Amino acid sequence: MSTRLRQVFRLIKDRFQLDEFAKPSAIKLPFEVLTCESPLFRSLESVPQVLFENKKINLSLAIEKINGTLLRQGQVFSFWHLVGAPLKKKGYLDGLIISQGRADSGVGGGLCQIANALHWLVLHSDLTVIERHRHSFDLFPDADRKIPFGTGATLVYNFKDIRFKNNTPYDYQFNFDLTESMLKSTLLISQKLPYKYQVIEEDHYFRKCSDGYYRHNTLFKFTYDEGGLVLSKDLIQKNAFRCQYIPDLEEVHL
């Protein structure tokens, strides 16, 4: 009942929102800001592989709704406004979800992989994050991690969304593609910028506490000019999440 009330409240609130929501467009913007890839499958002892196979189907259904979304000046990107409720009658299957810090299965599971990619792309832009929810735990040990720990985002229809606002004079666009094993995500822009961003992790370590192991790191956003000169270094966030696994003891700070 509590979940349903929050969902209804969000729907009502969005109906009276003054900002316009972004929509998909057949227009393709000319300049690339960033492209990233993330694997669709992982080998985790506690997670049946069928949940990853189902996740791929769930991702494909969501991508049909958000691919090519054009975010014009003053508009807001909302994942759930575009995708809608992930229901069985729409073809969504049981995929991997995280419930109270544990791996579980649920209809539409796996869509957080798109939210993770969206947030990573936006961190490399001038877009403004207006809503993002983080996981409360570090759930699994790294397996060829390419994106720093702590940059992800979680989703729950529809009261936990991921939203960005375009307060810039440029248009932005999100494109996605599924291969056999990867989710490819790209952020495009209407005009090439004279600078670029890079997100870098510093001070990464594990610490053992009385209630378990905690993973720490600090994320910074570097701004570079066209010649590679650092123009600024800005703190994004500091992370300290409890691990749901035992880390490599060689990495633990006592």
PyMOL commands that set and color helices and strands:
alter all, ss='L'
color gray80, all
select helices_A, chain A and resi 2-15+49-66+79-83+88-90+112-123+249-251
alter helices_A, ss='H'
color red, helices_A
select strands_A, chain A and resi 23-24+31-39+69-71+76-78+94-99+102-107+128-131+137-138+163-165+172-178+182-189+195-209+212-225+230-243+252-253
alter strands_A, ss='S'
color yellow, strands_A
deselect
rebuild
show_as cartoon
